[in-house]
């Protein structure tokens, strides 16, 4: 942590302020470690009726707003493998499958993998898909987050396999707003599960639509111990156990 205070010539006031704040943050450090709902628990809750439908799942491991490409397939694989009876829609960044869908056209069927084209270590989901829609990806946010702001998903293709619908995007688009789906012809009201590539902002935008759950999926935007190889500055919390950290302030005075 780094706490900065600016004081008008009063070094002691600045020092006292940052040391007090640093101590408060350190005392509450465990409260900053998130505990997200497991994907299996969320899906079983929807399936058994304990979670109302449509349930909105924030894909914590593949949050485009956190800088990921949005091509993660963890939820896709889980739905296809264990919950094929749930009506679900999942956005995935995959420009290759979009171009292929554009070539074959609406109504055609293709058997190709989806997802994992931009990130390493992600297993694409292969299935037989029917192309049920094509779009330009343009939309305007409903809000309240980014209300009335224009956005784009790039060219899109709507693919269907059984009860699983994929919103394939050419760009890592913002899907934390219902307009991202509606603009491409997807009715989210008739879904059991709607997946968004967001962990937080979607909560206010989908507030009137259904319960909003952040699910603990794997990926670079879901921090877990050991995920990143911190090497330049150790020890670092929470990767390392630190019993007594140094919370002494350093004073930087303006040059005369």
N, C-alpha and C positions, 0 to 999 in steps of 0.2 A: 504494500500500500504506500501511497505517497500523499501526504497532506501538506497543503501550502496555505500559508496565511500572509497577508500583506498588511503591514502596519506603518503608520506615518512616523517613522523615527523611533518607535517604542519597541526595541528588540525583545524585552522581557514579555510584553504583551503577546507578540507574535509567537515566541517560544512556548509560552503557557498554553496558547490556543491550540497549536498543532500537537503538542504532547498530550493534551487532554483528549482531543479528537482521536488521535492515534490509539490511545488506550481504550476508548469506547469501541472503536472498530475492532480492535484485537479481541476484546472481551466477547464480542458478538460474532466472531469469525465463522463459527459453525452455522450460523443462521444464513450465511450467504451461499452455502452449498445446497444446490437445488435437488429436490427429490421428485422426479416426474413419474407419472403413472406408467407402469409397464404396458406395452402394446397389447399383449395377450389379455391383460385385465380389462383394458378399455374395450376391446372387441367382444369379449365374453359378456361385459356389462350391457352392450348394445344388443347382442344376440338374445340375452335372457330377459331383456326388458327393464333392467335396472337403470339404464341410461336411455333417455328419450331420443327419438329420432326426428330429424337428422342430427346425428352427433358430429360435431366439428372437431377434427383431430389436428392439432398443431404438430407438425413433424419436426421435433426439436433438433434432431441430428442433421437436418437438411434444410436449414432456414436460409432462404435466398436473401432476406434482409440482413442476415449476419455474414453474407459474403460467399455462401456455397453456390455451386452451379445449379442446384435443384434437380440433379439427375439421379438422386438416391432411389433405391428400389426396396428398401426394407419392408415398408408397409404393403407394397404391391405383392411381394413374395408371400407375406403372411396371409393376406386376403385370398390369394389364389390357392394357397396350400391348405388352409384350414377353415376359411370362412367364405367359400364360393357362393353361398346362398344369400349373402348380404349384398344389397345394392350399394355400390360404392363408386366414387369418382376420385381419381388421384391425378394431380398435375405432375408432369415429368418433362424436364428439358431434354429434348432429343431431336436436334435438327435433321438428323439422317432419316429417322422414321417419318418426319413431317414431309420431307422431299419425296420419299417413296409414296406416301399416301397421296400427295398431289399428282404424281405420275399416273397412279392406277385409278384414282377418282373415287367419288362417293359411291358406296354400294359394293365396291370390290373387297375381296378378302386377301390378306397377306399373312404369312407366317414368318415373323421376324422378331428379334429381341428388342426390348424397349428399355431405355435407361442405361446408365453406366458408360455413356459415350464420352463424357468430359472428365470424370473423376477416375482415379485408379483404385483398384480393390473393390469395386462394386460389381455385383453379379447382375447382368441384365435379366429381365423376365421374358422368356420366350413363350409365345402363345399364338394361337390363330386369331387374328383381329379382323373385324369388319370396319371399314372406314365409313362412319356415319355422319361425318361433317368436316368441313374445311373452313378456315377463317383467316382473317388478316391479323388477329391478335390485339386490335386496338380497342380500348375501352376508357371510360371515365370513372374514377373511384366514386362509389356511393358515400363512403365515409362512415363514421366521422373522421377517422384517420385518413388524411389526404383527400378529403371531400372535394369533388369537382376537379381534381388533378388528372390530366390525361396520362395514360400509360400504355405500354405495349408488351405483349407476350411474344412478339415476332409472329410469323406465320404459324398457324395451329392446325392440328388434325385431331378429330375426336375419334377414338378407337374403342371398339366394344368387343369383349370376349366374355360370353356368359353374362353375368350380372356386374362385371367389372368394366368400368369406363375409365379411359385414360385421356386426359387433356394433354396432348403432346405439344410442346412449345419449342419454337426455334431459339428463343432467348430465355435466360433465367428471369422469368417474369414475376411480378408481385401478385401473389394469389391470396393475400390476406384480406381481400375484399370480395364480397359476393358478386360484384360486377364483373370480375375476371371470368367467372363461369357463365353468368347469364349472357354476357356479350358474345360468347362463342356458341350460344344455343343450348347450354346445359341447364336443365331444370333441377336445381339442388333440393327443392322441396320434396321430391319423391325419392330421395336417397336415404339409405340407412346411415351411411358414413360419407362425410365430405372431408377430404384431406387438404390441408393448406401448408405451403412451405413457409411457415411462420411459427414463432414460438410465443409471441406476446401481442403484437399489434392486431391480430385477427380477433382477439377477444371482444374488443369494442365494436368492430365492424359486423360481427356475426351475432351480436347480443340478442337480437330479436328473432333469430332463426332457429337456434338449438343450443344444447349444452356444449360448452367449449372446453376441450381437454388437451393439455400439453402431454404428449406421449414421449417416453424416453427412448427414442430410436437411436441407433448408432450413427455416427457421422462427425465431421469436424466441427460442427457448430453445437455439439453437445459435449461439453467438457467432462471428462472422466479421468480419474487418477491414472497416470501412465500413458495417456493418449498422446501427449506432446513431449518430445525429448528436450526438456529444459536443460541447457548446458552452460550458458554463459554466466548465470548468477544463481548459485545454490548456497545455502538452502533457501527454498521458497515454499510458502504455504499455499495449498495443502499437500503438495507433493512430498514435503519433508515434515517430520515432527520437530517443531521448534518450541522448546519449553520456555525460554526467557528471551524474547526478541529485544533488540535495542530500539527504544522509542525516543531517543535523544534527538532534539531538533538541531539543525544546522542553520546558522544565520548567514544570509547573503545581503550585504549592505550595498547601497548604491554608491558608486564611486564619486568621490568629491569633485 
